[in-house]
Amino acid sequence: MDMKVEEINNKCQKQKMEIKTIMSITEARKKIFKIAKDVQKPSRHYILTEKGRPKAVIMSAEEFESWQETLEVMREFPDLDKDVKKIDKAVKGGEHKKWMTLEDLLAKEGFVIADKSSKKYEASNKVRASSKKRTK
């Protein structure tokens, strides 16, 4: 076995990926429909190699979009873990009760808030009478 492929296999074993997910581009070309179906399973992807070196990855479109969203969140909130800990501490200590509510913020920015007290959003317990079909 080529040393590069062996190194990839070792990394994959450490990451609990299946070794069979690594294959040459030539082999993948022959099995493309099977691969396309297989990557629909959660956390399944294929690493394609050329001359024993990783060249490309195939994963489901859904998983790819999830990775993109995760990277976007990480870029926008680089200290997210620290922010979450800070908020948890504020909630446990009651400090969050002093924070502005969404309704207050929207009102401050000039948005008109609908009066919720007059609207009732509940399921009716009345039974509707069924309509009879007309016959000719």
Contacts in CASP RR format, 6 or more apart in sequence:
PFRMAT RR
TARGET T0000
AUTHOR 0000-0000-0000
METHOD contacts of the structure
MODEL  1
MDMKVEEINNKCQKQKMEIKTIMSITEARKKIFKIAKDVQKPSRHYILTE
KGRPKAVIMSAEEFESWQETLEVMREFPDLDKDVKKIDKAVKGGEHKKWM
TLEDLLAKEGFVIADKSSKKYEASNKVRASSKKRTK
1 9 0 8 1.000
2 52 0 8 1.000
4 49 0 8 1.000
4 52 0 8 1.000
4 53 0 8 1.000
4 54 0 8 1.000
5 22 0 8 1.000
5 49 0 8 1.000
5 52 0 8 1.000
8 22 0 8 1.000
8 47 0 8 1.000
8 49 0 8 1.000
8 54 0 8 1.000
9 19 0 8 1.000
9 22 0 8 1.000
12 18 0 8 1.000
12 19 0 8 1.000
12 21 0 8 1.000
12 22 0 8 1.000
12 47 0 8 1.000
13 19 0 8 1.000
17 45 0 8 1.000
21 44 0 8 1.000
21 45 0 8 1.000
21 46 0 8 1.000
21 47 0 8 1.000
22 46 0 8 1.000
22 47 0 8 1.000
22 49 0 8 1.000
23 31 0 8 1.000
23 46 0 8 1.000
23 47 0 8 1.000
23 48 0 8 1.000
23 49 0 8 1.000
24 48 0 8 1.000
24 49 0 8 1.000
24 50 0 8 1.000
24 52 0 8 1.000
25 48 0 8 1.000
25 49 0 8 1.000
25 50 0 8 1.000
25 55 0 8 1.000
25 56 0 8 1.000
28 35 0 8 1.000
28 46 0 8 1.000
28 48 0 8 1.000
28 58 0 8 1.000
35 46 0 8 1.000
35 58 0 8 1.000
36 58 0 8 1.000
38 44 0 8 1.000
38 46 0 8 1.000
39 45 0 8 1.000
39 46 0 8 1.000
39 58 0 8 1.000
39 59 0 8 1.000
39 60 0 8 1.000
39 63 0 8 1.000
40 60 0 8 1.000
40 62 0 8 1.000
42 63 0 8 1.000
43 63 0 8 1.000
44 59 0 8 1.000
44 60 0 8 1.000
45 57 0 8 1.000
45 58 0 8 1.000
45 59 0 8 1.000
45 60 0 8 1.000
45 63 0 8 1.000
46 57 0 8 1.000
46 58 0 8 1.000
46 59 0 8 1.000
47 54 0 8 1.000
47 56 0 8 1.000
47 57 0 8 1.000
48 54 0 8 1.000
48 55 0 8 1.000
48 56 0 8 1.000
48 57 0 8 1.000
48 58 0 8 1.000
49 55 0 8 1.000
59 67 0 8 1.000
73 80 0 8 1.000
74 80 0 8 1.000
77 83 0 8 1.000
87 96 0 8 1.000
89 95 0 8 1.000
90 96 0 8 1.000
90 99 0 8 1.000
100 108 0 8 1.000
103 113 0 8 1.000
106 113 0 8 1.000
107 113 0 8 1.000
END
